[in-house]
């Protein structure tokens, strides 16, 4: 049976979608770009100063004899933002969109590779951007917010993981969306609602299925009380008011959200989500980060991500420890949201 990444790869293969890789100074990006091109997964665009890109190519070439990832950029587009003929165009567009920013100041901003990549996507010159192997998550998010922007109505950038559990209650390779496990430490009720709605959109794009969103807590439908439980209840009200047709419910303990027999005992009201959730929203970063790592290692699950969400166009932040395979998987998962 084809695994989920392979199935997504087949969906994007040959679609001629482009991905900007802003960190051309890293040899992993060189090797990933080569494979993306050779396997017809995407048209990579590598950003960087020529001397930095050349140094990365040399390092990648030295490693290519030990790896199936090549060490050259033959036939792959490279851009030095500082010398690009689009720099002034992007600076003018950025200046118009950001009140109080002069074109001169905008030029200093958009020449930075992460911002230049965002402007390429915002202006339709590329389909997406994937970065973070040599940049802080905060930089990737800031560049995305200031260039691509957020989905109308969403004010909180967040992240999600695609978790694939090999055997879940007899179901093979069961996928879930987990959020937020990487960015928002202690979201307010309004921010939690943003995370839930953005995660629902991610589920539609990544899973190709209608989301059933569960807001988690240590309480199930009033079985306990605390300010934290109240926050989850308020987030549910806000999310339902904003998207009345969305299947979203809570507050649930984790077992009541995903195990039908437990939901039948604990949830007395009719619910389209209880016991059937495929989108799991954690009340804070502590619980989300702990849960995804426990799931990954105790259930031998694949944890793919984190993916940024809430943005007007899909973009992804990579771990600084990402392997070439990780980069390629992230590109595939980002591109599949566009097909």
N, C-alpha and C positions, 0 to 999 in steps of 0.2 A: 504494500500500500504506500502510495506517495506521501511523504511527510508534508507538513503544512508549508514550509519554506519552499520546497520543490514545486508544490502546486501554485504558490504565488509567483514563483520565478517563471513558470510557463505562462501565467497570465500577462506578465509584463514583457516577456521576451518578444523582440521584434516590433514593439510599439513605438520605437524611436523616441522615447521619453528622455529628457535631458536632466542631469543632476550636476549641480555645481559642488565641487569639493574644494573649499576655500583654503585648506591647509596643505598646499603642494610642497611645503618644506619637510613633510613627514614621509618617510619611505613607505609606510603602510598605505598611504593614500596613493602613491605611485603604483604599487602592486595591485591595489583594489581597482584603480582606474583601468589598468591593463586587462584585468579579468572581466570587468563590467563591459568593456568594449568587445573583447574577444568572444565572450559568451552571448553577445547581443542582448544583454539585459538592459542597458541604458547607453546613452551618449554622454560620457563623462566630460566635464569641463573643469580643468585644474587651474587654480589660481596660485600665484606666488611670484616672487622676484626670480628672474632667470637663474641667478647664481644659487639661490636656495633650492629651486626645483632641480637644477643639475646635480647638486650635491645629494639630494634625495634619490635621484635616478641612479647615481653611482652606488649608493648604499643598497638600493633595491636590486641592482644588477648583481652585486656581490652575493646577495641572498637568494637570487633566483635559481641558482644551481641546486639549492637545497629545498626549493619550494616550487609548486606549480604556478605561483604568481610571478609574472615576468617583471623585468626591471627597465622598461622603456615606455615612452609615451608616443611612439610612432602612430600617426593617424588620429591622435587625440588632441583636441583643442586645448591650448593653454593660454592664459591671460595674465599679464602683469597689470594689475589695476592702475598703477601709477602712470603707465604709458597707454592706457586704453583710450580709444576714440570715443567711448561711451562715458568716460568719467565726468566730463562737463555736463552732459545730458542728465546723468543720474544726480549730479549735485543740484542742478536747477530744479528737477522734480522733487528731490528731497526737501529743498528749501521751501518750495511752494506748499508742501504738505505739513511742514513743521513751522508753526508760527514763531517768528522772532529769530529764525536761523537764516543768516545771510548765505548767499551762494558760496562765498569764500570759505565760511565755516563749514558748510555742508560738504564742500570738496574735501576738506581734511577728514571728515567723518567717513564718507562713502569710499574713500581710497583704501580704507582698512578692509582686508579680504572678507571678513565675516559680514560686514555691512555691504560691500560690493556684491557679494553673493545674494544677499537679501534683496537688493535693488534689481538684480537680474531677474529674480523670481517675481518681484512685485510688478515689474515692467513687461513681463511676458517673454523675456529673453531666455528663460530656463524654466523647467517645470517644477523643480524643487532644489533644496540645498540640504546637505548632510555634513555636519562638522562637529568638532569637539575633541578630537584625538589630541590636539595640542592647544586647546582653549578651555577656559572655565565655563561651566554651564551658565553662569550668570551673563557672560559675554554673548553666548549663543542666543539666550532668551532676549537680552536687550536689543541685539541686532534684529532679531525677528520681529519684536514689537514695534521698533522704530522704522522698519522698512516695509515688511509685509503686513503688519497689523493683525488685529484679532477679529474673530467672527463677530459680526454685529450682535450686540447684546451681551457678549462675553467680555468681562473686564479682568479675568484672572488667568494668566497662562498656567498650565499645569502639565502633568505627564501621566503616561500610562504604560503598563507592561502588557504584552500578550503572554499569558501563561498557558502552556500546553501540557496537560496532565496525561501521562501515558495510559492510565487506567483509572477512571473515576466512576465509581458505582457501576462497573461493568461496561462503561462507554470508553472506547479507545480514543486517545488523543483529543481529549475534551478541552476546548479553548475557553478561556475567560479573559476579560479585560480587568486589570487591577489598577486602581487609581486612588489618590495620588501617592506614589511611593518614592518620589525623588525630589520634589520641589517645595511644596507649601507645608511649612512646619506645623502650624496650628491654625488652619483656615477658619474664618468666621462662617456663620450660617450662609451668608450671601456668597462667599467664596466657595463653600462646599457645594452650593447649588450650581455655581459655574462649573466646577469640576465634574459634577454628575452629568450636566448637559453636554459638556465637551466630550466626556467619556462615551455617552450615548452616540454622538456623532462618530467617534473613533470606531465604535463597535460596528456601526453600519458600513463604514469604509473598509475596515480590516477583516471583520468576520463575514461580511456580506449577509448579515442576519439582523432581524429586528432586535434592538436591545431590550433586555429586561433588567432594570437597574435597581440594585439593592443598596440602601444606605445602612451601613453596619454600626453596631454599638455593642455594649455589654448587656443591653436590654432588648427585649422583644416586645414591641407594642405595649409599653408601659409596665413591663415586669419589674423595672427598677427606675429610680429617679436620680438625676444629678444635673448640674449645669451642662455637662457634656451631652447627655441624652437630650436635653432641651434644644441644644444647638442642632442636633441631627433632625429632630422633629421640625424645627423652623426651616432648615434647609429643604426638607421635603415639601413643605408648604410653598416655599418660594419657587422651587423647580416645577411643581405641578401648576402653579399659576402661570409660569412662563411657557410651559409646553404641556397643555392639558391632555394631549393625546399620547404622551409618552408613558410606557409601562414602567413606572417607578414607584417604589414603596419602601417602607421602613418605619420605625427603626427595627432592625433585625440583628439577633445574634448570628454569627457566621453559619452555624448549622441550619438555622431556620431559613436562611437565604438560599442554600444550595442543596439541601437534602429533603426530598419530598416527604418522607415519613416523619421527619422532625417537624417540618412546617405544618403538617396535618395536626400534630399535637399542640404546637405552640401558638399558631396563628389562627384565631377564631374567625376573623373577618375574611370575606372573600378577597383574594389577592391574585393578580396575574403574574406576580413576581415571586412570592414566597415558595421556596423549594425549587425554583426554576431559574434563578438569576444567572445571567451570563456576564453581567457588568457589576463589579464589586467596588463600592466606594467606602474607603476607610475614613474615620473621623479626623485623623491627624497623621502626620508623617511617621511618628513612632510606630503606630500600629501597621501602617501600610508597608513600611520598609521591612519591619520584622516579619510580617506575614508573607511577603513575596519570597524572601530568602528561606524561610521555613518550608514553604511550598516547593521551592526549587530543589532543596537538598533532601527533604524527608520524603517527597513524593517522586523524586527523580524527574521533576518537571523541567521543561524548557522555559526560561525566562528571557523573553525577547524584548529589548528596549533598554532604557526608557525612551518612549517617543513623546515628543512635545505635542501638545494639543491645545485647542482653542484658537489657533492661528487661522487666518483667512485662507492660507494654502498649507498643505502638509509639509513640515520640516522636521528634522530629527537632530537631537543632540547625542553624540557618541561619548562613551566612557573614554577617559584618557588611557585606559588599559586595553582598549579594543584591539582585537586581532584583525587581520585582513578578512577572515571569514565573517567576523562580527560586522565589519563595515559593509560588506556585500549584503549580508542579511538585512541590515538596517536600511540600505538603499532599496532593496526589494520590497520590504514592508512599507516604506514610505511611498514608493511608486505605485504599489497596488491600490493605494487609496485614491489614485487618480484615474483608474481604469474601470 
